[in-house]
Each structure stands twice: as C-alpha cells, then as structure tokens.
Amino acid sequence: MIAERIKFLREQNTMTQSGLAKKLGITRSSVNAWEMGISVPSTQYIVELAALFRVSTDYLLGVDSSTSIDLQGLTEQDIQLVYQIVEYLRMR
C-alpha cells in the first residue's frame, strides 16, 4: 500500500525519483526500493513524505483512505469556493 501511495504522490507532484530522493537527502535507489515494495521508509521518512506531499501519515500507510487539503493561507471566500467545487464533483 505505501509503495503505491508514494509513487502516486510523487507522480502527482511531477517529481522524478531522483528529485524526491534529493529533497529527502537519500539515494534514488532508496526511493525506487520503496516504490517497488522491496523496502519501506523509516518513520522519519514517512513523516517527511507526509509533510512534503501534504498528506497524513495515516494516508501514506494506508490506514486512512481519505485525503486532506491544506487551506492555510486562503481567504474565507477561497475556502468556500473549494467546498463548492468538492460538492459539485461529488454530485456528478
């Protein structure tokens, strides 16, 4: 589960394995091993990945299938617009 989530989030952020590795201060082969399910990131890297991709550690670990959106820095009007878009998409 975590392997798929890391790869999905990395690709969603148009990041290469090398780019992610550089941000985390590790090798590309480590990222590749995580995505292949050969190894799993340590607790430290799970926390760093969650912060980098703005998701919860529970989401990364597959404990929680929901995602969250960081609305910090948005105006109240912007936040209301985000909620309206989400509701619109749910009704489709």
C-alpha positions in Angstrom: 0.0 0.0 0.0 2.7 2.5 1.0 4.6 1.7 -2.2 1.7 2.7 -4.4 0.9 5.8 -2.4 4.5 7.1 -2.6 4.6 6.6 -6.4 1.2 8.1 -6.9 2.0 11.2 -4.8 5.4 11.6 -6.5 3.9 11.4 -9.9 1.0 13.7 -8.9 3.6 16.3 -8.0 5.5 15.8 -11.3 8.6 14.7 -9.4 11.2 12.1 -10.5 12.5 9.5 -8.2 15.8 11.4 -8.3 14.1 14.7 -7.4 12.3 13.1 -4.5 15.5 11.5 -3.3 17.3 14.8 -3.4 14.6 16.5 -1.4 14.9 13.8 1.3 18.7 13.6 1.2 18.7 9.9 0.1 19.6 7.9 -3.0 17.3 7.4 -6.0 17.6 3.6 -5.4 16.1 4.0 -2.0 13.0 5.7 -3.5 12.9 3.0 -6.1 13.0 0.3 -3.5 10.1 1.9 -1.6 8.0 2.2 -4.8 8.8 -1.4 -5.7 7.9 -2.6 -2.2 11.4 -4.0 -1.6 11.8 -1.9 1.5 9.7 0.6 3.4 10.7 4.1 4.6 11.7 4.6 8.2 9.4 6.5 10.5 11.5 9.6 9.9 10.9 9.4 6.1 7.2 8.6 6.5 6.8 11.9 8.4 8.9 13.8 5.9 7.0 12.3 2.9 3.7 13.3 4.6 4.9 16.8 5.1 6.3 17.1 1.6 3.1 15.9 -0.1 0.8 17.5 2.5 -1.0 14.2 3.4 -1.4 12.4 6.7 0.9 9.7 7.8 -2.2 7.5 8.1 -2.9 8.1 4.4 0.6 7.1 3.4 0.4 4.0 5.5 -3.0 3.0 4.1 -4.7 3.3 7.5 -7.0 6.1 6.2 -8.1 6.3 2.6 -9.2 9.9 2.8 -7.0 12.8 1.9 -6.9 16.3 3.2 -6.3 19.7 1.6 -4.3 22.3 3.4 -6.4 25.5 3.2 -3.9 27.6 5.3 -3.3 31.0 3.8 -6.6 31.0 1.8 -9.3 33.6 2.4 -12.7 32.6 3.7 -14.1 33.2 0.2 -11.4 31.0 -1.3 -12.3 28.2 1.2 -16.0 28.4 0.4 -15.1 28.1 -3.3 -13.1 25.0 -2.6 -16.0 23.4 -0.7 -18.4 24.3 -3.5 -16.1 22.6 -6.1 -15.9 19.5 -3.9 -19.7 19.3 -3.6 -20.1 19.8 -7.3 -17.7 17.0 -8.1 -19.5 14.7 -5.6 -22.8 15.3 -7.3 -21.5 14.3 -10.8 
